[in-house]
Amino acid sequence: MKLVAKRDNDQTQIRDRAERMRTVRGQRFDRLLETVLSEGDLKCRISEVIQDYDDEQLFKKVKTYNEWNENVFNRIQTQLDAYLNPTDRLTEQILSGSKSVGFRVPGDTFRPRVGDDDPLKRSLRSTTKEESFRQSFTENDSWPGDYSINGDARKQLARSRPVLEPELWEQLKLQATPYGHFAQVTEHGGCLKTSVKTRGFVPGEDDGVPTAGKRRTRWEHNNLGILAPKALEGEGRIHRTKEGGSSGAPTQDHYRFDRGTRVTDTEFPLGKRMFPSKH
């Protein structure tokens, strides 16, 4: 009996909840419908924008149709009419007061011709011209038509100063060129950070005070390394003599460079000590 009573109570709660949800959905639908049917400044503005856009698109279609009708259809129609209904040459000469000679190549079939005024192919022609210009400029490394009259491929004198290619105007590519980040920082001056160390060397120890930041290896202590004042001059400074030029040539003989674990342990930091395996 308790189970039956609990089941009845659950069913009653479920029906009440479903009825409440139905009522809430009905009220929400009524609010949305009222909002859609009501008038407001935002709706009026949006309606005007949509109407203006539709009018603009319709104007473009009408303009394109009129241009095509004038430049393509009428031109073809005129040619067909002149071909199917040729005028009397004697009457034409009498009316014009002049005489002209015309000829036709044997075997040539009549085909109406249309110029480059087709508005439907305007974008295709523009793209073709731009691609042709780019190819000719890339292949010849000069402006198209930049040749002498006799056909020689000699370039004329430049008429403008050299500029950066448009393909390199992208932000990432521009910053990677010598005219990008490095030139911009150099122009501002001040704290210019280069890839080569130009400052921050250790001071001299002539006063007897040792300098911090030295390197320590297995074989030596207090090694200055790149912090040495003349480290930028390279290892050739060790062999420099009063003769001057080419005195650092011994450093080019790489066959006499030290090899082995000693060099590796000197250049690289010490690793973790490893013990031989007992297995």
KOLKOL-185181 format. One record per residue (C-alpha): y, x, z. Coordinates in Angstrom, 2 decimals. Layout:
# KOLKOL-185181
+---------+---------+---------+
:      c2 :      c1 :      c3 :
+---------+---------+---------+
:       Y :       X :       Z :
...
+---------+---------+---------+
END
This chain:
# KOLKOL-185181
+---------+---------+---------+
:      c2 :      c1 :      c3 :
+---------+---------+---------+
:    0.00 :    0.00 :    0.00 :
:    2.39 :    2.88 :    0.79 :
:    1.56 :    4.45 :   -2.56 :
:    2.20 :    1.20 :   -4.42 :
:    5.48 :    0.70 :   -2.56 :
:    6.60 :    4.26 :   -3.35 :
:    5.71 :    3.79 :   -7.03 :
:    7.73 :    0.57 :   -7.18 :
:   10.65 :    2.28 :   -5.50 :
:   10.50 :    5.18 :   -8.02 :
:   10.41 :    2.81 :  -10.97 :
:   13.42 :    0.94 :   -9.61 :
:   15.36 :    4.21 :   -9.21 :
:   14.42 :    5.31 :  -12.74 :
:   15.61 :    1.99 :  -14.21 :
:   18.88 :    2.18 :  -12.28 :
:   19.47 :    5.76 :  -13.41 :
:   18.75 :    4.88 :  -17.05 :
:   21.13 :    1.92 :  -16.81 :
:   23.87 :    4.12 :  -15.34 :
:   23.38 :    6.72 :  -18.09 :
:   23.56 :    3.98 :  -20.74 :
:   26.76 :    2.68 :  -19.20 :
:   28.27 :    6.21 :  -19.08 :
:   27.37 :    6.85 :  -22.73 :
:   28.90 :    3.51 :  -23.73 :
:   32.11 :    4.30 :  -21.87 :
:   32.28 :    7.79 :  -23.43 :
:   31.74 :    6.33 :  -26.90 :
:   34.54 :    3.81 :  -26.32 :
:   36.89 :    6.60 :  -25.19 :
:   36.08 :    8.74 :  -28.24 :
:   36.49 :    5.79 :  -30.58 :
:   39.82 :    4.90 :  -29.02 :
:   40.97 :    8.52 :  -29.32 :
:   40.00 :    8.65 :  -33.00 :
:   41.69 :    5.36 :  -33.84 :
:   44.84 :    6.12 :  -31.86 :
:   47.91 :    7.81 :  -33.35 :
:   49.50 :   11.05 :  -32.19 :
:   51.75 :   13.91 :  -33.30 :
:   48.86 :   16.33 :  -33.64 :
:   46.84 :   13.94 :  -35.80 :
:   49.84 :   13.21 :  -37.98 :
:   50.51 :   16.92 :  -38.41 :
:   46.87 :   17.62 :  -39.26 :
:   46.82 :   14.75 :  -41.73 :
:   49.94 :   16.15 :  -43.42 :
:   48.41 :   19.61 :  -43.64 :
:   45.21 :   18.23 :  -45.16 :
:   47.16 :   16.09 :  -47.60 :
:   49.35 :   19.05 :  -48.61 :
:   46.26 :   21.18 :  -49.18 :
:   44.65 :   18.48 :  -51.33 :
:   47.87 :   18.11 :  -53.32 :
:   48.07 :   21.86 :  -53.83 :
:   44.47 :   22.03 :  -55.06 :
:   45.07 :   19.09 :  -57.39 :
:   48.23 :   20.76 :  -58.72 :
:   46.28 :   23.96 :  -59.43 :
:   43.60 :   22.01 :  -61.28 :
:   46.17 :   20.13 :  -63.35 :
:   48.06 :   23.34 :  -64.13 :
:   44.86 :   25.14 :  -65.17 :
:   43.82 :   22.20 :  -67.32 :
:   47.22 :   22.05 :  -69.05 :
:   47.16 :   25.80 :  -69.72 :
:   43.62 :   25.63 :  -71.10 :
:   44.49 :   22.59 :  -73.20 :
:   47.52 :   24.35 :  -74.67 :
:   46.17 :   27.88 :  -75.14 :
:   42.54 :   27.16 :  -76.00 :
:   41.84 :   23.61 :  -77.11 :
:   44.99 :   23.04 :  -79.19 :
:   44.67 :   26.45 :  -80.81 :
:   41.05 :   25.87 :  -81.82 :
:   41.89 :   22.34 :  -82.96 :
:   44.72 :   23.61 :  -85.14 :
:   42.49 :   26.22 :  -86.77 :
:   39.74 :   23.68 :  -87.45 :
:   42.22 :   21.21 :  -88.90 :
:   43.68 :   23.87 :  -91.21 :
:   40.20 :   24.94 :  -92.31 :
:   38.86 :   21.43 :  -92.95 :
:   42.09 :   20.11 :  -94.45 :
:   43.62 :   22.99 :  -96.42 :
:   47.11 :   22.46 :  -97.83 :
:   47.90 :   22.60 : -101.54 :
:   49.18 :   26.11 : -102.29 :
:   51.55 :   24.95 : -105.02 :
:   53.14 :   22.36 : -102.75 :
:   53.37 :   24.93 :  -99.95 :
:   55.12 :   27.42 : -102.26 :
:   57.59 :   24.78 : -103.42 :
:   58.43 :   23.73 :  -99.85 :
:   58.70 :   27.26 :  -98.45 :
:   60.44 :   28.72 : -101.49 :
:   58.26 :   31.84 : -101.38 :
:   54.87 :   32.90 : -102.59 :
:   52.19 :   34.61 : -100.52 :
:   48.79 :   36.01 : -101.37 :
:   45.73 :   35.34 :  -99.27 :
:   42.18 :   36.53 :  -99.61 :
:   38.84 :   35.98 :  -97.95 :
:   36.02 :   38.52 :  -97.55 :
:   32.83 :   37.39 :  -99.31 :
:   30.13 :   36.30 :  -96.88 :
:   32.59 :   35.97 :  -94.01 :
:   32.01 :   32.77 :  -92.05 :
:   34.86 :   30.88 :  -90.47 :
:   35.08 :   31.14 :  -86.72 :
:   38.06 :   29.90 :  -84.73 :
:   39.66 :   32.64 :  -82.65 :
:   41.16 :   32.44 :  -79.21 :
:   43.48 :   35.06 :  -77.76 :
:   43.59 :   36.45 :  -74.25 :
:   45.37 :   33.41 :  -72.84 :
:   42.31 :   31.62 :  -71.50 :
:   43.20 :   30.79 :  -67.86 :
:   39.54 :   30.42 :  -66.90 :
:   38.84 :   34.08 :  -67.76 :
:   42.03 :   35.54 :  -66.35 :
:   40.39 :   36.96 :  -63.23 :
:   37.52 :   38.41 :  -65.29 :
:   39.94 :   40.19 :  -67.62 :
:   41.92 :   41.56 :  -64.69 :
:   38.76 :   42.90 :  -63.04 :
:   37.59 :   44.44 :  -66.33 :
:   40.91 :   46.20 :  -66.90 :
:   40.97 :   47.57 :  -63.38 :
:   37.38 :   48.84 :  -63.64 :
:   38.07 :   50.41 :  -67.04 :
:   41.16 :   52.13 :  -65.65 :
:   39.22 :   53.45 :  -62.68 :
:   36.38 :   54.80 :  -64.83 :
:   38.70 :   56.51 :  -67.28 :
:   40.74 :   58.03 :  -64.49 :
:   37.61 :   59.29 :  -62.70 :
:   35.97 :   60.74 :  -65.83 :
:   39.05 :   62.37 :  -67.35 :
:   40.72 :   63.30 :  -64.06 :
:   44.01 :   62.12 :  -65.54 :
:   45.86 :   58.97 :  -66.37 :
:   44.49 :   57.02 :  -69.35 :
:   46.39 :   57.99 :  -72.49 :
:   47.69 :   61.20 :  -70.92 :
:   46.89 :   63.30 :  -73.97 :
:   48.85 :   64.89 :  -76.75 :
:   49.34 :   63.29 :  -80.14 :
:   46.80 :   65.47 :  -81.97 :
:   44.00 :   64.41 :  -79.61 :
:   43.88 :   67.52 :  -77.42 :
:   42.83 :   66.89 :  -73.85 :
:   45.73 :   68.91 :  -72.50 :
:   47.36 :   67.31 :  -69.52 :
:   51.06 :   66.73 :  -69.53 :
:   53.31 :   67.84 :  -66.75 :
:   53.05 :   65.78 :  -63.60 :
:   55.67 :   63.07 :  -63.32 :
:   55.14 :   62.36 :  -59.63 :
:   54.21 :   64.26 :  -56.54 :
:   50.52 :   64.40 :  -55.53 :
:   49.44 :   61.56 :  -53.27 :
:   46.30 :   60.64 :  -51.37 :
:   43.70 :   58.67 :  -53.32 :
:   43.55 :   54.93 :  -52.47 :
:   39.85 :   55.30 :  -51.61 :
:   40.88 :   57.44 :  -48.61 :
:   43.43 :   54.99 :  -47.20 :
:   40.82 :   53.48 :  -44.90 :
:   41.51 :   54.16 :  -41.22 :
:   38.35 :   56.18 :  -40.54 :
:   38.48 :   58.18 :  -43.78 :
:   42.19 :   58.90 :  -43.40 :
:   41.76 :   60.25 :  -39.89 :
:   38.97 :   62.53 :  -41.15 :
:   41.21 :   64.19 :  -43.76 :
:   43.55 :   67.13 :  -43.00 :
:   46.41 :   64.63 :  -43.18 :
:   45.00 :   62.39 :  -40.44 :
:   44.70 :   62.92 :  -36.71 :
:   45.36 :   66.68 :  -36.74 :
:   48.55 :   66.37 :  -38.77 :
:   49.77 :   63.44 :  -36.68 :
:   49.27 :   65.29 :  -33.38 :
:   50.83 :   68.46 :  -34.78 :
:   53.87 :   66.54 :  -35.89 :
:   54.46 :   65.26 :  -32.36 :
:   54.02 :   68.76 :  -30.95 :
:   53.45 :   69.41 :  -27.28 :
:   49.88 :   69.44 :  -26.00 :
:   47.97 :   69.98 :  -29.24 :
:   44.22 :   70.19 :  -28.70 :
:   42.43 :   72.23 :  -31.35 :
:   38.78 :   73.09 :  -31.87 :
:   39.57 :   76.77 :  -31.17 :
:   40.47 :   77.85 :  -27.66 :
:   44.12 :   78.95 :  -27.59 :
:   44.97 :   78.84 :  -23.87 :
:   43.35 :   78.69 :  -20.45 :
:   42.17 :   82.31 :  -20.24 :
:   41.66 :   83.96 :  -16.88 :
:   44.54 :   86.03 :  -15.53 :
:   44.22 :   89.76 :  -15.09 :
:   42.56 :   91.28 :  -12.04 :
:   44.85 :   94.28 :  -11.79 :
:   46.12 :   93.05 :   -8.43 :
:   42.60 :   93.28 :   -7.00 :
:   42.11 :   89.53 :   -6.65 :
:   38.88 :   88.33 :   -8.36 :
:   39.17 :   85.32 :  -10.66 :
:   36.99 :   82.24 :  -10.32 :
:   35.02 :   80.65 :  -13.15 :
:   32.99 :   83.67 :  -14.18 :
:   29.47 :   83.49 :  -15.53 :
:   26.45 :   84.88 :  -13.77 :
:   23.18 :   85.77 :  -15.44 :
:   20.06 :   87.70 :  -14.51 :
:   21.43 :   90.92 :  -15.85 :
:   25.11 :   90.81 :  -14.98 :
:   27.62 :   89.23 :  -12.66 :
:   31.28 :   88.26 :  -13.08 :
:   30.98 :   87.92 :  -16.85 :
:   34.17 :   86.39 :  -18.34 :
:   32.55 :   85.26 :  -21.60 :
:   34.93 :   83.14 :  -23.66 :
:   37.50 :   83.24 :  -20.86 :
:   38.29 :   86.85 :  -21.71 :
:   41.90 :   87.30 :  -22.92 :
:   40.79 :   88.76 :  -26.30 :
:   37.78 :   86.54 :  -26.85 :
:   39.41 :   84.93 :  -29.90 :
:   39.28 :   88.25 :  -31.74 :
:   35.47 :   88.17 :  -31.76 :
:   32.96 :   90.90 :  -31.01 :
:   34.55 :   93.09 :  -33.67 :
:   37.22 :   94.05 :  -31.16 :
:   34.60 :   96.16 :  -29.34 :
:   34.25 :   98.47 :  -32.35 :
:   37.92 :   98.48 :  -33.29 :
:   39.39 :  101.92 :  -33.85 :
:   42.70 :  103.33 :  -34.97 :
:   41.56 :  103.30 :  -38.60 :
:   42.30 :   99.59 :  -38.67 :
:   40.70 :   97.48 :  -41.41 :
:   36.88 :   97.30 :  -41.64 :
:   36.48 :   99.05 :  -38.32 :
:   34.52 :   96.05 :  -37.03 :
:   31.90 :   96.36 :  -39.79 :
:   29.09 :   97.33 :  -37.38 :
:   29.06 :   93.78 :  -36.06 :
:   28.00 :   92.59 :  -39.52 :
:   24.71 :   94.49 :  -39.28 :
:   22.62 :   91.70 :  -37.85 :
:   19.46 :   93.78 :  -38.11 :
:   20.56 :   95.69 :  -35.00 :
:   21.23 :   92.65 :  -32.89 :
:   19.22 :   92.38 :  -29.70 :
:   16.23 :   90.05 :  -29.78 :
:   13.77 :   88.76 :  -27.24 :
:   13.76 :   86.77 :  -24.05 :
:   16.51 :   88.87 :  -22.54 :
:   19.04 :   87.58 :  -25.10 :
:   17.85 :   84.02 :  -24.64 :
:   18.05 :   84.20 :  -20.87 :
:   21.57 :   85.61 :  -21.17 :
:   22.90 :   82.93 :  -23.48 :
:   21.21 :   79.87 :  -21.96 :
:   21.25 :   78.77 :  -18.32 :
:   18.20 :   79.39 :  -16.20 :
:   15.68 :   76.60 :  -16.25 :
:   13.30 :   75.32 :  -13.65 :
:   10.70 :   77.85 :  -12.53 :
:    7.27 :   77.05 :  -13.95 :
:    4.01 :   78.24 :  -12.37 :
:    0.88 :   78.92 :  -14.41 :
:   -1.65 :   76.12 :  -14.39 :
:   -4.81 :   76.66 :  -12.38 :
:   -6.97 :   74.59 :  -14.72 :
+---------+---------+---------+
END
